[in-house]
């Protein structure tokens, strides 16, 4: 093989391998930042990974909100009307957070308990997060909830 051709081949192989390493590193970094969405039924079935940042969504179960009078700690249940997940959170809740309303919480499962780092509440009486809507549709509970809004 011609020395000039051999040199071009090495340069091309070097660029392709460098590009492959760069794409691999980007994919690895992005996989660490993915927030997966789960329903309370999926969490009860053990489908959610431990200690990875995830989101769960559903409705705040009636009569389950417990606030610590000495701090900003709050505990409540998120339900898809099949299963409940106990959520603990420390911080200021959104103004629209209340029982019977749609919510998406982000956090980690540690020791079998969901510890939230962020709580997102719906912003008007007709809005429900798309993930929650789909989860309730799959469980067959969406019509029951929609009837409560009308």
ZITA-V642591 format. One record per residue. N is the residue number from 0. PSI is psi as a letter, one per 20 degrees, with the letter a starting at -180 (NA if undefined). NEAR is the number of other C-alpha atoms within 8 Angstrom. D_LAST is the distance of its C-alpha to the last C-alpha in Angstrom with 1 decimal. Layout:
n = {N	N}
psi = {PSI	PSI}
near = {NEAR	NEAR}
d_last = {D_LAST	D_LAST}
This chain:
n = {0	1	2	3	4	5	6	7	8	9	10	11	12	13	14	15	16	17	18	19	20	21	22	23	24	25	26	27	28	29	30	31	32	33	34	35	36	37	38	39	40	41	42	43	44	45	46	47	48	49	50	51	52	53	54	55	56	57	58	59	60	61	62	63	64	65	66	67	68	69	70	71	72	73	74	75	76	77	78	79	80	81	82	83	84	85	86	87	88	89	90	91	92	93	94	95	96	97	98	99	100	101	102	103	104	105	106	107	108	109	110	111	112	113	114	115	116	117	118	119	120	121	122	123	124	125	126	127	128	129	130	131	132	133	134	135	136	137	138	139	140	141	142	143	144	145	146	147	148	149}
psi = {q	p	h	g	g	g	g	g	g	g	g	g	h	g	g	g	h	g	g	g	g	g	g	g	g	g	h	g	g	h	h	i	j	p	o	q	p	q	r	h	g	h	g	h	j	k	i	q	q	q	j	q	p	r	q	q	q	b	q	o	p	p	j	i	o	p	p	o	i	i	a	j	p	q	q	r	p	p	q	j	j	g	q	q	p	p	p	q	q	o	a	p	q	q	h	j	p	r	q	j	q	q	q	p	q	p	b	q	o	p	k	j	q	o	o	q	i	p	p	p	q	q	i	r	i	i	q	p	q	h	h	g	g	g	g	h	g	h	i	j	i	g	h	g	g	h	h	h	h	NA}
near = {4	5	6	6	8	9	8	8	8	8	8	8	8	8	8	8	8	8	8	8	8	8	8	8	8	8	8	8	8	8	7	6	6	7	7	7	9	11	12	16	10	10	11	10	6	7	7	8	7	7	7	7	10	12	12	11	17	15	12	15	13	7	5	10	11	7	8	8	5	4	5	10	10	11	12	12	12	15	14	16	6	8	9	13	11	10	12	12	11	9	6	5	6	8	4	7	10	6	11	8	10	13	17	13	12	12	12	12	12	9	4	5	9	12	11	13	9	8	11	8	11	13	6	5	6	5	7	9	10	6	8	14	10	8	11	12	10	7	9	7	11	10	8	7	8	8	7	6	7	4}
d_last = {78.3	78.9	78.4	76.3	74.0	73.8	72.8	70.0	68.8	68.7	66.8	64.2	63.8	63.4	60.7	58.8	59.1	58.1	55.0	54.1	54.5	52.3	49.5	49.7	49.5	46.5	44.7	45.6	44.3	41.0	40.5	40.8	37.9	35.3	32.3	31.0	27.4	26.9	24.3	25.0	26.1	28.6	29.9	30.4	32.3	34.6	33.8	33.5	36.8	38.3	39.0	37.4	34.7	31.4	27.7	25.2	21.5	18.6	16.6	18.6	19.2	18.7	22.0	24.0	24.5	28.2	29.9	33.6	34.7	37.9	36.4	33.4	33.0	29.6	28.7	25.3	24.0	22.0	20.5	19.2	18.9	22.4	24.5	24.6	26.7	28.2	28.3	30.7	30.7	33.0	32.1	29.7	26.0	23.6	22.2	18.6	19.6	18.2	17.4	14.2	13.9	15.2	18.9	22.0	25.4	28.8	31.9	34.4	35.0	38.2	39.6	36.6	34.3	31.9	33.0	30.6	32.1	29.0	25.4	22.7	19.3	16.3	16.6	13.3	9.7	8.9	12.3	13.7	17.5	18.6	20.7	18.0	15.8	19.0	20.0	16.8	17.1	20.8	20.2	17.7	15.1	12.6	10.7	10.5	9.2	6.6	5.3	5.6	3.8	0.0}
